[in-house]
Amino acid sequence: MPRYEMQKTPSTTNHGTKANPRMSAADFVAGLDEGSHSSIGSYPRFLLMADGEVLCIECAIKERELIAEAAGEPGPWNNEQWTPVAYAANWEDPNLYCAHCEERIESAYAES
C-alpha cells in the first residue's frame, strides 16, 4: 500500500500548514458533506492521514467522531493514524486502498 507524503509548503487551505499539517475538525466535517466524489468533476476522493495512510470517505464517515477529536489540538491522546491532513482526489492510482477497510479507492482515469 502506498503511503502519501504530506505537502512540503505552507498553506492556508484545509491542508494545514508546514508547522501544523493537521486539518481542523470543522474542515474535516465540512469535507465529509461533499461525499466520496468531488462536487466539481465528480472525482473520487480520499482522506490523507498524518501517518501517510489514506482512508476512503465511507470509513471517514464511520469513524468521524474519532477523527474529529484527533483533528483538535495536538496532545498525547491523539494518534497520528486518526489525524486528518487533507482531502484529495485519486486521479490515476489503480492501487490505492483504504488503510481501514482495505477496499480499493476508485481512480478517476486509471483502471486496474
DOVEXSE-542909 format. One record per residue: residue in one letter; chain; x, y, z of N, C-alpha, C, CB in turn. Coordinates in pm, 1 decimal. Glycine has a CB too. Layout:
N
ATOM   type   mol       n.c1       n.c2       n.c3      ca.c1      ca.c2      ca.c3       c.c1       c.c2       c.c3      cb.c1      cb.c2      cb.c3
ATOM      A     A          X          Y          Z          X          Y          Z          X          Y          Z          X          Y          Z
...
END
This chain:
112
ATOM   type   mol       n.c1       n.c2       n.c3      ca.c1      ca.c2      ca.c3       c.c1       c.c2       c.c3      cb.c1      cb.c2      cb.c3
ATOM      M     A       83.1     -117.6        0.0        0.0        0.0        0.0       88.0      124.5        0.0      -94.8       -0.5      120.6
ATOM      P     A       65.7      217.4      -92.6      149.5      336.8      -94.9      114.8      430.2       20.2      134.5      409.9     -228.2
ATOM      R     A      217.9      494.5       71.5      197.3      598.5      171.8      218.5      731.2      100.9      294.6      581.9      295.9
ATOM      Y     A      140.7      828.8      134.2      149.4      957.9       68.6      226.4     1055.1      154.8       10.7     1012.5       37.7
ATOM      E     A      307.7     1137.9       89.7      385.2     1239.6      159.6      296.1     1360.3      185.3      511.4     1280.0       78.0
ATOM      M     A      311.5     1420.1      303.9      239.2     1543.4      331.9      300.8     1655.1      250.5      241.5     1577.4      483.1
ATOM      Q     A      221.8     1757.7      223.1      274.9     1867.9      144.8      390.0     1933.9      217.2      166.2     1969.7      114.7
ATOM      K     A      484.9     1987.7      142.2      606.4     2042.7      199.9      602.3     2194.5      216.7      723.3     2005.1      114.9
ATOM      T     A      501.9     2260.5      159.1      498.3     2405.7      166.1      383.2     2453.7      253.1      486.7     2465.2       26.6
ATOM      P     A      398.7     2572.3      315.6      289.5     2625.3      396.9      164.5     2648.2      313.4      331.7     2755.4      464.1
ATOM      S     A       50.1     2635.7      377.4      -76.6     2652.9      308.5     -177.0     2714.9      403.8     -128.7     2518.5      253.6
ATOM      T     A     -276.3     2781.0      348.9     -383.7     2833.3      431.8     -513.9     2760.0      402.4     -400.7     2983.8      409.2
ATOM      T     A     -508.3     2651.2      329.8     -627.1     2572.8      298.3     -650.3     2469.5      407.0     -613.6     2504.7      160.7
ATOM      N     A     -745.5     2378.7      384.6     -771.8     2275.8      484.1     -662.5     2169.4      486.5     -906.1     2211.1      457.3
ATOM      H     A     -551.9     2194.7      419.8     -439.0     2102.5      421.3     -345.7     2132.7      537.3     -362.6     2109.4      289.4
ATOM      G     A     -381.8     2224.9      623.7     -294.7     2260.3      734.7     -180.1     2348.7      688.3     -240.5     2134.9      801.6
ATOM      T     A      -75.2     2354.6      767.5       42.4     2432.7      732.5      165.5     2347.2      753.4       50.5     2562.8      815.9
ATOM      K     A      280.2     2399.4      712.2      405.4     2325.7      731.2      429.2     2298.0      878.9      524.0     2403.8      672.0
ATOM      A     A      398.7     2394.9      964.0      420.3     2378.2     1107.6      311.5     2291.4     1171.1      425.1     2514.7     1176.3
ATOM      N     A      192.1     2294.7     1116.9       80.4     2218.5     1172.7        2.9     2154.0     1057.7      -13.1     2310.1     1259.1
ATOM      P     A       42.1     2032.0     1016.3      -19.3     1971.2      898.7     -161.0     1921.1      920.3       64.3     1858.9      852.5
ATOM      R     A     -210.3     1921.8     1043.9     -344.6     1868.3     1068.2     -451.1     1964.5     1018.4     -365.0     1839.9     1217.5
ATOM      M     A     -561.0     1908.7      974.2     -675.7     1986.4      932.0     -763.0     2011.5     1054.6     -755.3     1913.7      819.0
ATOM      S     A     -837.6     2118.3     1055.0     -924.5     2146.5     1168.9    -1042.9     2050.4     1169.2     -973.7     2292.9     1165.2
ATOM      A     A    -1102.8     2032.9     1285.3    -1220.6     1946.4     1296.4    -1333.7     2000.5     1209.7    -1266.6     1934.9     1443.7
ATOM      A     A    -1348.2     2132.9     1203.8    -1454.2     2193.9     1122.1    -1432.6     2164.8      974.0    -1459.5     2346.0     1145.4
ATOM      D     A    -1308.0     2175.4      926.9    -1278.6     2145.6      786.0    -1300.0     1997.7      756.0    -1134.1     2185.9      751.2
ATOM      F     A    -1264.5     1911.5      850.8    -1286.2     1767.7      832.4    -1434.7     1737.4      814.8    -1229.7     1688.7      952.1
ATOM      V     A    -1517.5     1788.3      904.9    -1661.3     1762.3      899.0    -1722.8     1823.1      773.0    -1730.9     1818.2     1024.0
ATOM      A     A    -1681.4     1944.0      738.3    -1733.1     2008.2      617.2    -1697.0     1927.3      492.7    -1678.4     2151.5      604.8
ATOM      G     A    -1578.4     1869.6      491.6    -1536.5     1788.0      377.0    -1615.8     1660.1      363.5    -1390.8     1754.7      388.0
ATOM      L     A    -1662.9     1606.0      474.8    -1745.4     1484.9      468.9    -1876.4     1510.7      396.6    -1773.2     1432.5      609.4
ATOM      D     A    -1927.8     1632.5      409.8    -2054.3     1666.7      345.5    -2047.4     1657.3      193.5    -2096.0     1805.9      385.6
ATOM      E     A    -1926.4     1669.4      138.6    -1910.8     1661.3       -7.1    -1926.7     1518.5      -57.2    -1774.5     1716.0      -49.1
ATOM      G     A    -1904.5     1420.0       27.9    -1921.6     1280.4      -11.5    -1796.8     1219.6      -71.1    -2033.4     1268.5     -109.3
ATOM      S     A    -1813.3     1102.5     -133.3    -1699.0     1027.4     -183.7    -1647.3     1078.3     -318.4    -1735.9      882.7     -195.9
ATOM      H     A    -1720.6     1168.6     -381.4    -1677.6     1227.1     -508.7    -1685.3     1379.2     -498.5    -1765.4     1175.0     -627.2
ATOM      S     A    -1590.1     1446.8     -563.3    -1585.2     1592.8     -556.6    -1709.7     1653.3     -620.9    -1458.0     1646.1     -625.8
ATOM      S     A    -1747.9     1770.4     -572.9    -1866.0     1836.5     -627.1    -1840.3     1890.4     -767.4    -1909.9     1949.6     -535.1
ATOM      I     A    -1716.6     1922.1     -797.0    -1681.3     1968.1     -931.6    -1604.5     1855.8     -999.5    -1596.5     2101.1     -927.7
ATOM      G     A    -1657.9     1800.7    -1104.3    -1591.7     1695.7    -1180.3    -1621.1     1554.9    -1132.4    -1446.5     1717.6    -1177.0
ATOM      S     A    -1679.8     1541.5    -1016.8    -1714.8     1411.6     -959.9    -1595.9     1315.6     -953.5    -1826.1     1349.0    -1040.6
ATOM      Y     A    -1481.2     1368.0     -908.0    -1360.9     1286.1     -895.0    -1363.6     1208.3     -763.3    -1234.0     1374.2     -903.0
ATOM      P     A    -1315.1     1083.5     -762.6    -1311.8     1004.2     -639.1    -1218.0     1067.7     -536.1    -1267.4      859.1     -669.3
ATOM      R     A    -1265.2     1078.1     -412.8    -1188.4     1143.7     -307.3    -1148.1     1044.0     -199.7    -1269.0     1258.1     -245.5
ATOM      F     A    -1043.6     1081.7     -125.0    -1000.0     1006.0       -8.5     -947.2     1104.6       94.0     -891.4      899.9      -46.2
ATOM      L     A     -921.9     1055.0      213.7     -870.9     1138.8      321.7     -729.1     1095.9      354.8     -961.7     1130.1      447.0
ATOM      L     A     -635.1     1188.8      345.9     -495.3     1164.1      380.5     -478.2     1186.3      530.2     -399.1     1256.5      298.7
ATOM      M     A     -414.1     1090.4      596.9     -393.8     1098.5      741.1     -248.8     1138.6      770.8     -428.3      963.2      809.0
ATOM      A     A     -222.3     1183.7      892.3      -89.7     1233.7      932.1       17.9     1126.1      925.8      -95.7     1290.6     1072.5
ATOM      D     A      -19.9      999.3      938.2       80.2      892.2      931.7      111.0      849.7      788.4       32.6      772.0     1011.0
ATOM      G     A       51.1      917.7      689.2       77.5      888.7      549.0      -18.2      788.2      487.4      216.1      838.9      534.3
ATOM      E     A     -104.5      729.2      566.0     -203.3      634.9      513.5     -324.6      711.5      462.5     -245.3      532.2      622.1
ATOM      V     A     -413.3      642.1      393.3     -533.5      704.7      339.7     -657.3      628.0      387.2     -528.3      709.8      184.8
ATOM      L     A     -768.1      700.7      397.3     -896.7      641.1      430.4     -995.9      673.8      320.3     -948.1      691.2      567.8
ATOM      C     A    -1081.2      576.5      289.2    -1191.0      605.7      197.9    -1290.4      694.4      272.3    -1259.6      473.7      145.7
ATOM      I     A    -1373.9      763.3      200.2    -1469.6      854.0      262.8    -1569.6      777.2      348.5    -1543.3      935.7      156.3
ATOM      E     A    -1606.6      658.0      306.4    -1701.3      578.2      384.3    -1646.2      547.8      523.9    -1733.8      447.2      310.6
ATOM      C     A    -1518.8      512.0      533.3    -1457.6      485.0      664.4    -1441.4      613.9      744.6    -1320.5      416.2      647.1
ATOM      A     A    -1412.4      724.6      676.8    -1402.1      853.0      746.5    -1536.6      889.9      808.5    -1354.9      964.4      649.8
ATOM      I     A    -1644.9      860.0      739.1    -1778.5      887.5      793.0    -1805.2      797.4      913.3    -1887.5      866.6      684.1
ATOM      K     A    -1771.0      668.9      902.0    -1793.5      574.9     1012.4    -1713.7      613.0     1136.9    -1756.7      433.2      969.1
ATOM      E     A    -1593.1      665.7     1117.3    -1503.6      699.7     1229.2    -1496.0      849.8     1253.4    -1363.7      645.5     1202.9
ATOM      R     A    -1599.2      921.7     1213.9    -1596.0     1068.6     1218.3    -1569.2     1124.2     1357.9    -1726.8     1123.9     1167.3
ATOM      E     A    -1623.4     1065.4     1463.2    -1602.2     1117.9     1597.8    -1455.6     1106.2     1639.3    -1691.2     1044.1     1698.1
ATOM      L     A    -1395.1      991.8     1613.0    -1255.0      969.2     1647.6    -1163.6     1062.5     1568.1    -1216.6      822.6     1622.0
ATOM      I     A    -1192.0     1079.1     1439.8    -1110.1     1164.9     1353.9    -1127.6     1311.6     1392.1    -1146.6     1143.8     1205.6
ATOM      A     A    -1251.2     1355.1     1417.5    -1275.1     1494.7     1456.5    -1204.2     1526.5     1587.7    -1426.5     1522.3     1469.8
ATOM      E     A    -1202.0     1432.6     1681.7    -1131.5     1453.3     1808.9     -981.1     1467.4     1784.3    -1159.2     1335.8     1906.7
ATOM      A     A     -925.6     1382.9     1696.7     -782.0     1389.2     1666.6     -746.2     1515.6     1589.5     -739.2     1266.3     1586.6
ATOM      A     A     -843.8     1574.5     1520.4     -819.1     1697.3     1444.8     -807.5     1818.8     1536.1     -930.3     1719.7     1343.3
ATOM      G     A     -843.4     1803.7     1662.1     -834.2     1914.1     1757.7     -689.9     1945.9     1790.5     -910.3     1880.9     1885.3
ATOM      E     A     -670.3     2004.5     1905.3     -536.1     2042.4     1947.3     -446.5     1919.5     1964.5     -542.1     2122.0     2077.8
ATOM      P     A     -316.1     1931.1     1928.6     -224.4     1819.7     1948.1     -212.8     1783.7     2096.1      -86.6     1853.6     1890.8
ATOM      G     A     -194.4     1659.3     2122.6     -177.5     1614.4     2259.7     -137.6     1468.4     2262.4     -305.6     1636.2     2340.0
ATOM      P     A      -99.0     1417.9     2376.6      -52.4     1279.2     2386.0     -163.2     1178.2     2357.2        5.3     1253.3     2523.8
ATOM      W     A     -288.9     1219.1     2365.4     -401.2     1129.4     2340.2     -430.6     1114.2     2191.3     -524.8     1179.7     2411.9
ATOM      N     A     -376.7     1203.8     2108.2     -403.4     1197.6     1964.2     -309.0     1100.5     1895.9     -390.5     1336.5     1900.7
ATOM      N     A     -364.5     1015.1     1816.3     -289.3      915.8     1742.2     -282.2      960.7     1597.3     -353.8      774.7     1754.5
ATOM      E     A     -160.9      965.9     1539.4     -145.7     1013.7     1401.6     -229.9      935.9     1301.7       -1.2     1006.4     1360.9
ATOM      Q     A     -258.9      809.6     1330.8     -335.6      733.7     1233.1     -479.0      785.3     1220.6     -336.5      586.5     1270.8
ATOM      W     A     -525.7      865.1     1315.8     -659.6      922.6     1309.3     -657.2     1072.7     1285.4     -734.6      892.7     1436.5
ATOM      T     A     -539.1     1130.8     1266.4     -528.3     1275.4     1245.9     -538.2     1309.1     1097.3     -395.7     1328.9     1304.2
ATOM      P     A     -644.7     1380.1     1056.1     -662.2     1412.9      913.9     -570.9     1526.5      870.0     -807.2     1450.3      885.9
ATOM      V     A     -521.1     1516.1      748.3     -434.6     1619.5      692.5     -503.3     1690.5      576.2     -301.3     1558.9      646.5
ATOM      A     A     -562.1     1613.9      484.2     -623.2     1674.4      365.6     -715.3     1576.4      295.3     -515.5     1723.1      268.8
ATOM      Y     A     -812.6     1631.0      225.0     -890.4     1552.9      129.7     -817.5     1564.0       -4.0    -1041.1     1603.6      119.7
ATOM      A     A     -819.6     1458.4      -81.2     -754.1     1460.9     -211.5     -832.9     1375.7     -309.4     -608.1     1411.2     -201.0
ATOM      A     A     -810.4     1398.7     -437.5     -873.5     1318.8     -542.9     -775.9     1211.3     -588.0     -917.2     1408.1     -663.4
ATOM      N     A     -828.0     1093.2     -614.5     -744.0      986.7     -669.9     -754.8      994.2     -821.7     -787.1      844.3     -616.2
ATOM      W     A     -655.5     1055.7     -881.8     -658.1     1075.7    -1026.1     -625.1      947.5    -1101.7     -560.6     1185.2    -1065.4
ATOM      E     A     -510.0      886.5    -1073.0     -463.3      777.3    -1158.1     -403.3      658.7    -1083.8     -363.1      829.4    -1252.4
ATOM      D     A     -422.9      646.7     -954.4     -361.4      537.1     -879.9     -457.4      417.5     -871.8     -321.4      584.0     -737.9
ATOM      P     A     -433.6      314.2     -952.7     -523.0      198.6     -950.1     -499.4      108.4     -829.4     -506.7      118.4    -1076.7
ATOM      N     A     -393.7      135.5     -753.5     -358.2       52.0     -638.2     -370.0      126.7     -506.0     -217.1       -0.6     -654.0
ATOM      L     A     -463.6      217.8     -497.8     -484.8      293.5     -374.1     -594.6      224.4     -293.8     -522.7      442.9     -404.2
ATOM      Y     A     -559.3      182.1     -172.1     -652.0      109.2      -86.2     -668.0      180.0       46.9     -603.9      -34.3      -64.3
ATOM      C     A     -786.9      174.1      102.0     -815.9      231.1      233.1     -740.3      151.9      339.7     -969.3      230.5      261.6
ATOM      A     A     -674.5      222.1      429.9     -598.5      156.5      536.9     -690.1       95.1      642.5     -503.8      256.3      602.7
ATOM      H     A     -815.3      134.5      644.5     -908.0       86.1      747.4     -987.0      -37.0      700.2    -1005.1      198.0      787.1
ATOM      C     A    -1052.1      -26.6      585.3    -1135.3     -138.0      536.6    -1066.2     -221.1      428.3    -1266.7      -84.2      482.3
ATOM      E     A     -953.4     -171.0      378.1     -873.7     -236.5      274.4     -945.3     -249.2      140.2     -833.2     -372.3      321.3
ATOM      E     A    -1048.9     -168.1      119.0    -1117.8     -164.4      -10.6    -1042.6      -69.5     -103.3    -1267.2     -119.5        5.7
ATOM      R     A    -1045.7     -100.0     -232.5     -981.7      -15.1     -332.9    -1056.4      117.4     -342.5     -977.7      -85.7     -471.2
ATOM      I     A     -981.1      225.4     -350.8    -1038.2      358.1     -371.0    -1036.7      384.9     -520.4     -958.9      469.1     -291.6
ATOM      E     A    -1152.2      405.1     -575.5    -1168.7      427.2     -719.1    -1076.7      538.9     -768.2    -1315.1      461.2     -751.6
ATOM      S     A    -1026.3      524.8     -890.6     -944.8      630.4     -950.4    -1022.7      693.2    -1065.1     -807.7      574.7    -1000.0
ATOM      A     A     -989.3      818.5    -1095.4    -1061.6      890.1    -1199.9    -1025.5      842.3    -1339.6    -1034.8     1037.5    -1188.7
ATOM      Y     A     -896.7      811.7    -1364.5     -854.5      783.9    -1500.3     -782.8      650.8    -1518.2     -766.9      892.4    -1546.6
ATOM      A     A     -751.9      579.3    -1413.1     -679.4      451.6    -1426.7     -772.7      335.5    -1396.9     -556.3      447.0    -1332.1
ATOM      E     A     -754.8      231.5    -1468.9     -829.6      108.0    -1444.0     -732.3        1.1    -1399.7     -908.5       62.3    -1570.4
ATOM      S     A     -772.6      -81.3    -1303.3     -682.2     -186.3    -1256.6     -691.3     -307.8    -1344.7     -712.8     -224.1    -1113.0
END
